[in-house]
Amino acid sequence: MPHATQHADVAAVATAELDSALRGGPFHVALRAAIAARGLPLQRVQHHLSRHGVKVGVTSLSYWQQGARRPQRPESLRAVRALEEILQLPEESLIRLLAEPDESSSAQRAAGRSYRSLVEASGVLQQLLADLGSSLDGGLHTLGHHELVRIGAHRELAGRESHHIVRAHKDGIDRFVAVHHGDPGCAPEHMQVHALENCRTGRIRVHHETGVLVAELLFDTRLRAGDTFLFRYGIEDGTAGVSREYVRGFGPAGGQYALQVRFDEVALPSRCHRFSQHSPAAPRSGRQELRLSDRHHSVHLVEPRVRTGVVGIGWDWE
């Protein structure tokens, strides 16, 4: 009975994942594992909730299990208690996880950024760029961008390095404005920016509350429309707590993007995956497990041609 055996194996794995998620959270991971373990589509979950006298949309349920939103209102908390019964979970198992901060300055739990925090950071970014007399576009199209992110021995975002290939679409371009958004609880005023190749560091602006840093990288040459340019820079971070994902957002469609995440050999994750979003407010999709390389302790993704939206790599710790 090979099919029965395979089914039993899958069920055992799902149950083990659920037990682990209920013990350690975060909430959205536990909710997703519980729904998967019961094999219920979200429409059925919504139907069961309505029978409990609770109205929650399928979209909201999707946002909750993806971590894009977090139930907070009284009606939403009623739904979570009902979910514990519907999904056959111990009492208070999901509510308890909601009591733990999803985002805070705590070094112990730095989870994925919420939509609200991204919107706030976007507004701050516009202010910082205006202060530098620049814009997000900056007169440059990106032809290629290779990004290396380093996760340190204490599971922190230690730093990153970016290698850009750009083309000017107007005359007189002589700089690029780099943007870094640190993990919750970071201290951008203590970060360091290093110009590594074909550029030098100009003005730097930071906003502590949102963890945003912007830095000018000066080319020492003025590009004409159609000119291409290559440059490389790095940012030393290491100012926040445990990191769980790295996200890169894109405006207009562009060239190739490659993201590599490398882990310190004394702090290796239990699992890694890639994901994408049409916008920061949208639920995550395109989830794909990534295998950690044995020798270099890294994972990567490649987007041959980026589209408007968000791509990233997330990971779980034991």
C-alpha angles and dihedrals in degrees: 000000000000094000092054090049092050090049091051091049092051091048091050092051092048091050092049091049090049093050091050093047093049090052099046107016145163099204098240093051091050092048092049091048092049093051091047093048091054092044093228123152113224092251089061091047089052090049092052090049091053089054087056089054094254123124116207125154123236088239091057091049089051091050091049095053092044094050093240090120136015126217109246111144120091092250090051092050089051087054092052091053089049090050090057089060096040093049092043095242129153115270114272092008095122097030089054091057091051088057089064113083114255092198125019143127088265113122089214101067119028103164131176116301118262124235089251093055091049092051091049091049090049091056092047091048091056090052093049092048090049089052088057092045091242140116135217090257096046092187093289135111116208113232095174138000125185115187127190116194120193122207111199136221092271092052091255129137095260096181147295141234126212129199113193134192110192140172123210115233094191137032126268101032110154105158148037126215112221119206125204124183110192127207120275110288095026125141108224091184088068096049122104128220119208124194102213107174138011094351144065132215119265130173120346127202128185139186112204100197095058097029094236122151126182124188134183117231109198120210100199087223135073115236123216122217108285095023117130126215137187125206140157134206140167137211123208110210122156092143101114136061132256113347121213105174146005120221132191122192126203132200115190118017113271147161133305121321125193123184122192123183116197122193129207110252092240093054111047122165123236094227139004133198141173124229142175139204131197087221136350089263095051124091116261120261140165092061112179128172115240124207117228111233113241100223104034098030093224143125130197147185131205127205107193090200120008122226130203109285140049135309128179151147123246131188141191127226124213 
